């Protein structure tokens, strides 16, 4: 497959569709990134050669332009000396050089159009490459998350973690309720000096409640499993 044929296939490819069909998306995207990077290098190298060809054509066009002016001058000189035959020959050479100059100019124009289109395609491929790299990072992060969850399940500590999370959430809800009660009492009216002192007293009550709650949770977590079990048996 040629460079530009493969380049076009990659530019037109639907990255998400390819990953959806892949059995191993992570492996697939690594291969795609590698191929995109290699193709970009090849296309940029080919573009550099095309630009070099254009510069050569531009130099040739400028040289032929000077040749046209030179033969124009010779024709004028011949006519001024009464040598119409030489003037005709000089104009014939001028016409030939003009034809070659026009061909060189047309080639330069065609190369410019090709490079402009190629530049747009390179930008699209670069964007696809950036998207692929972003998706690769996302896939790696998702894989690490899944592996971490699997490790937690295998370790048998998931239930302990869930209990700890539930206790923490319960603690947060109780604190939120206490703060909400304080804020609700502050609604409406202006704050007097008495209100300021009353708020300080409420803060002390909240702090005391928080300290009591923390002590209660710490005692519950530090209590031996057997003691907790016998306590439950006694309550039954």
Buried (B, 14 or more C-beta within 10 A) or exposed (E): EEEBEBBEEBBEBEBEEBBEEBEEBBEBBBEBBEBBBEBBEBBEEBBEEBEEEBEEBBEBBEBBBEBBEBBBEBBEEBBEEEBEEBBEBBBEBBEBBBEBBEBBBEBBEEBEEEBEEBEEBBEBBEEBBEEBBEBBEEBEEEEEEEEEEEEEEEEEEEEEEEEEEEEEEEBEEEBEEBEEEBEEEEEEEEEEEEEEEBBEEBEEEBEEEBEEBEEEBEEEEEEEEEEEEEEEEEEE
